[in-house]
């Protein structure tokens, strides 16, 4: 699979059924729809299917930012705003294949969810917080207001 920005091969990162594809050049991240749901379910301790479905259904945002192509179907994706208080534009495949986060956007999105690290974090949570750290999210920093 190729990066929609740099056109280089994406690196698959996987741990315990949670997977995403990462670009080592631009630091963008591709989540298949189900992969993002699994990550968010693990982080939030509940179901987030409705959240991901609502993201997928949001209308196209007007922007001058260049359109990206889905790394799976190669069709143009729509830009949606997922920010709360500040703009975070991500790219969503219109056919429902997944979501593209430019470098830093996935970390900003996860941090905006205000998920706290459990006191007695088991191996899965340790892996999740390792991924969050790789995405540039400081798990110990307070969430955005």
N, C-alpha and C positions, 0 to 999 in steps of 0.2 A: 504494500500500500504506500502511496506517495503523499508527501506533505502538500496540502493545497496552497501553501504559500511558497515554499522553497523548491518543491518538486523533487526532494530527496526522499529516500526510503525512510519510513517511520520505524521506530524501534518499539516492539511490543514489550510492555512491562506488565507482569502478572504476579499476583500472590493470592493464594487461597480463593480462587474464582473471581477475583477482582482484576480486571485488565483494562489498560488503556494503551493507546499508541502515541508515542512521544517523538517530537522532532528535536534532534540534538543541535540543530542550527538555529531555528527561530524560537525554540522552546514552546511551540504550540502543542496542544493535546487533542486527540480525537477520542471521544467516547462513543461506542455504540450505545444506542438508547438503553438497552438492558444493563450495560456495564455501569453507566452513571447511576441508574436506579439502585444497583447492588451496592455501590460505594456509598451513596447517600443513606440507604437503609441501614448499613453497618454503622455509619457515623451518627445517625440520628436515633438509632435504636427502634425504628418503626418503619412503616411503609411510606415511601415517597413517590410512588407511582403517579399519584395525582399531580405532584409538583412537576415531574419530568414531562408528563402528558400536557400540562398547561404550558410549559416552555415550548414544546413542539408545536403547539397550536397558536402561539402568539403571532400577531400580524407582522408583516415586513416593516422594518423601521427605515425611514428615509435617512440616508447618510451618503456622504461622499466617499466612504471607505470602499475599497475595491472588493468586488464580489469574489467569493471563493467557490471552488468546485468540490463536491462531495468526493472523498477519496474512494468511495465504493462504486457509485453509479456515474460519477463524473459530470453530473448536472449542476447548474448553479444553485447555491444554497441561499436561503433568505437570511437577512440580518435581523436579529431580535435584540431588544434591550432588556437585560436582566438585572440592571442596577437598581439599587434602592438608595436614592439620594445622589448618586453619581452614575454616569453612563458606563455600562459594561455591555458592549455589543458582541454577541457570539453569532456563529454561523450554524444554521440548522438545515439539514437535508430535508427538502420538501417531500421526498418519498419516505421519510421516517427512518433513514439508516442510522442517524446519530447527530452529534453536535461537535463542532470545532471551536476550541478556545484558543485564541492567540496567546502568546507567551504572557503570563501573569494574570490572565482573565480567570482561569480555573481557580487559582489560589484566592483571588478577590471574591469569587462567587462562594467558595466553600467557607471562607472566613465570614462572609456576610450572613451565613446561616447560624452563627454564634453557637457552635458545637463545643461543648466542654470535654476535656480529656477525663475519663473516669479515673478515680483514685487508684484502683487496683486493675490496671490495664493488662489484659491477657495478651497472648501472642498475636491475635487478629487485630486488636486495637493498636498494638505496637506497630504492626505492619501498616495499618491505615495512617497512623501519625507519621511514619516514615515517608509514606507517599505524600502526605500533606507538606512535609518538610521539603521534599523534592519539588513540589509545586510552588514553593516559595511562601507557604503559609506557616507562620510561627504558631504551633499548637498551644503554646503557653501564653501567647499575647491575648489580651482581651479582644472580643469581637467588635466590629464596627457598631456605632450607635445608629 
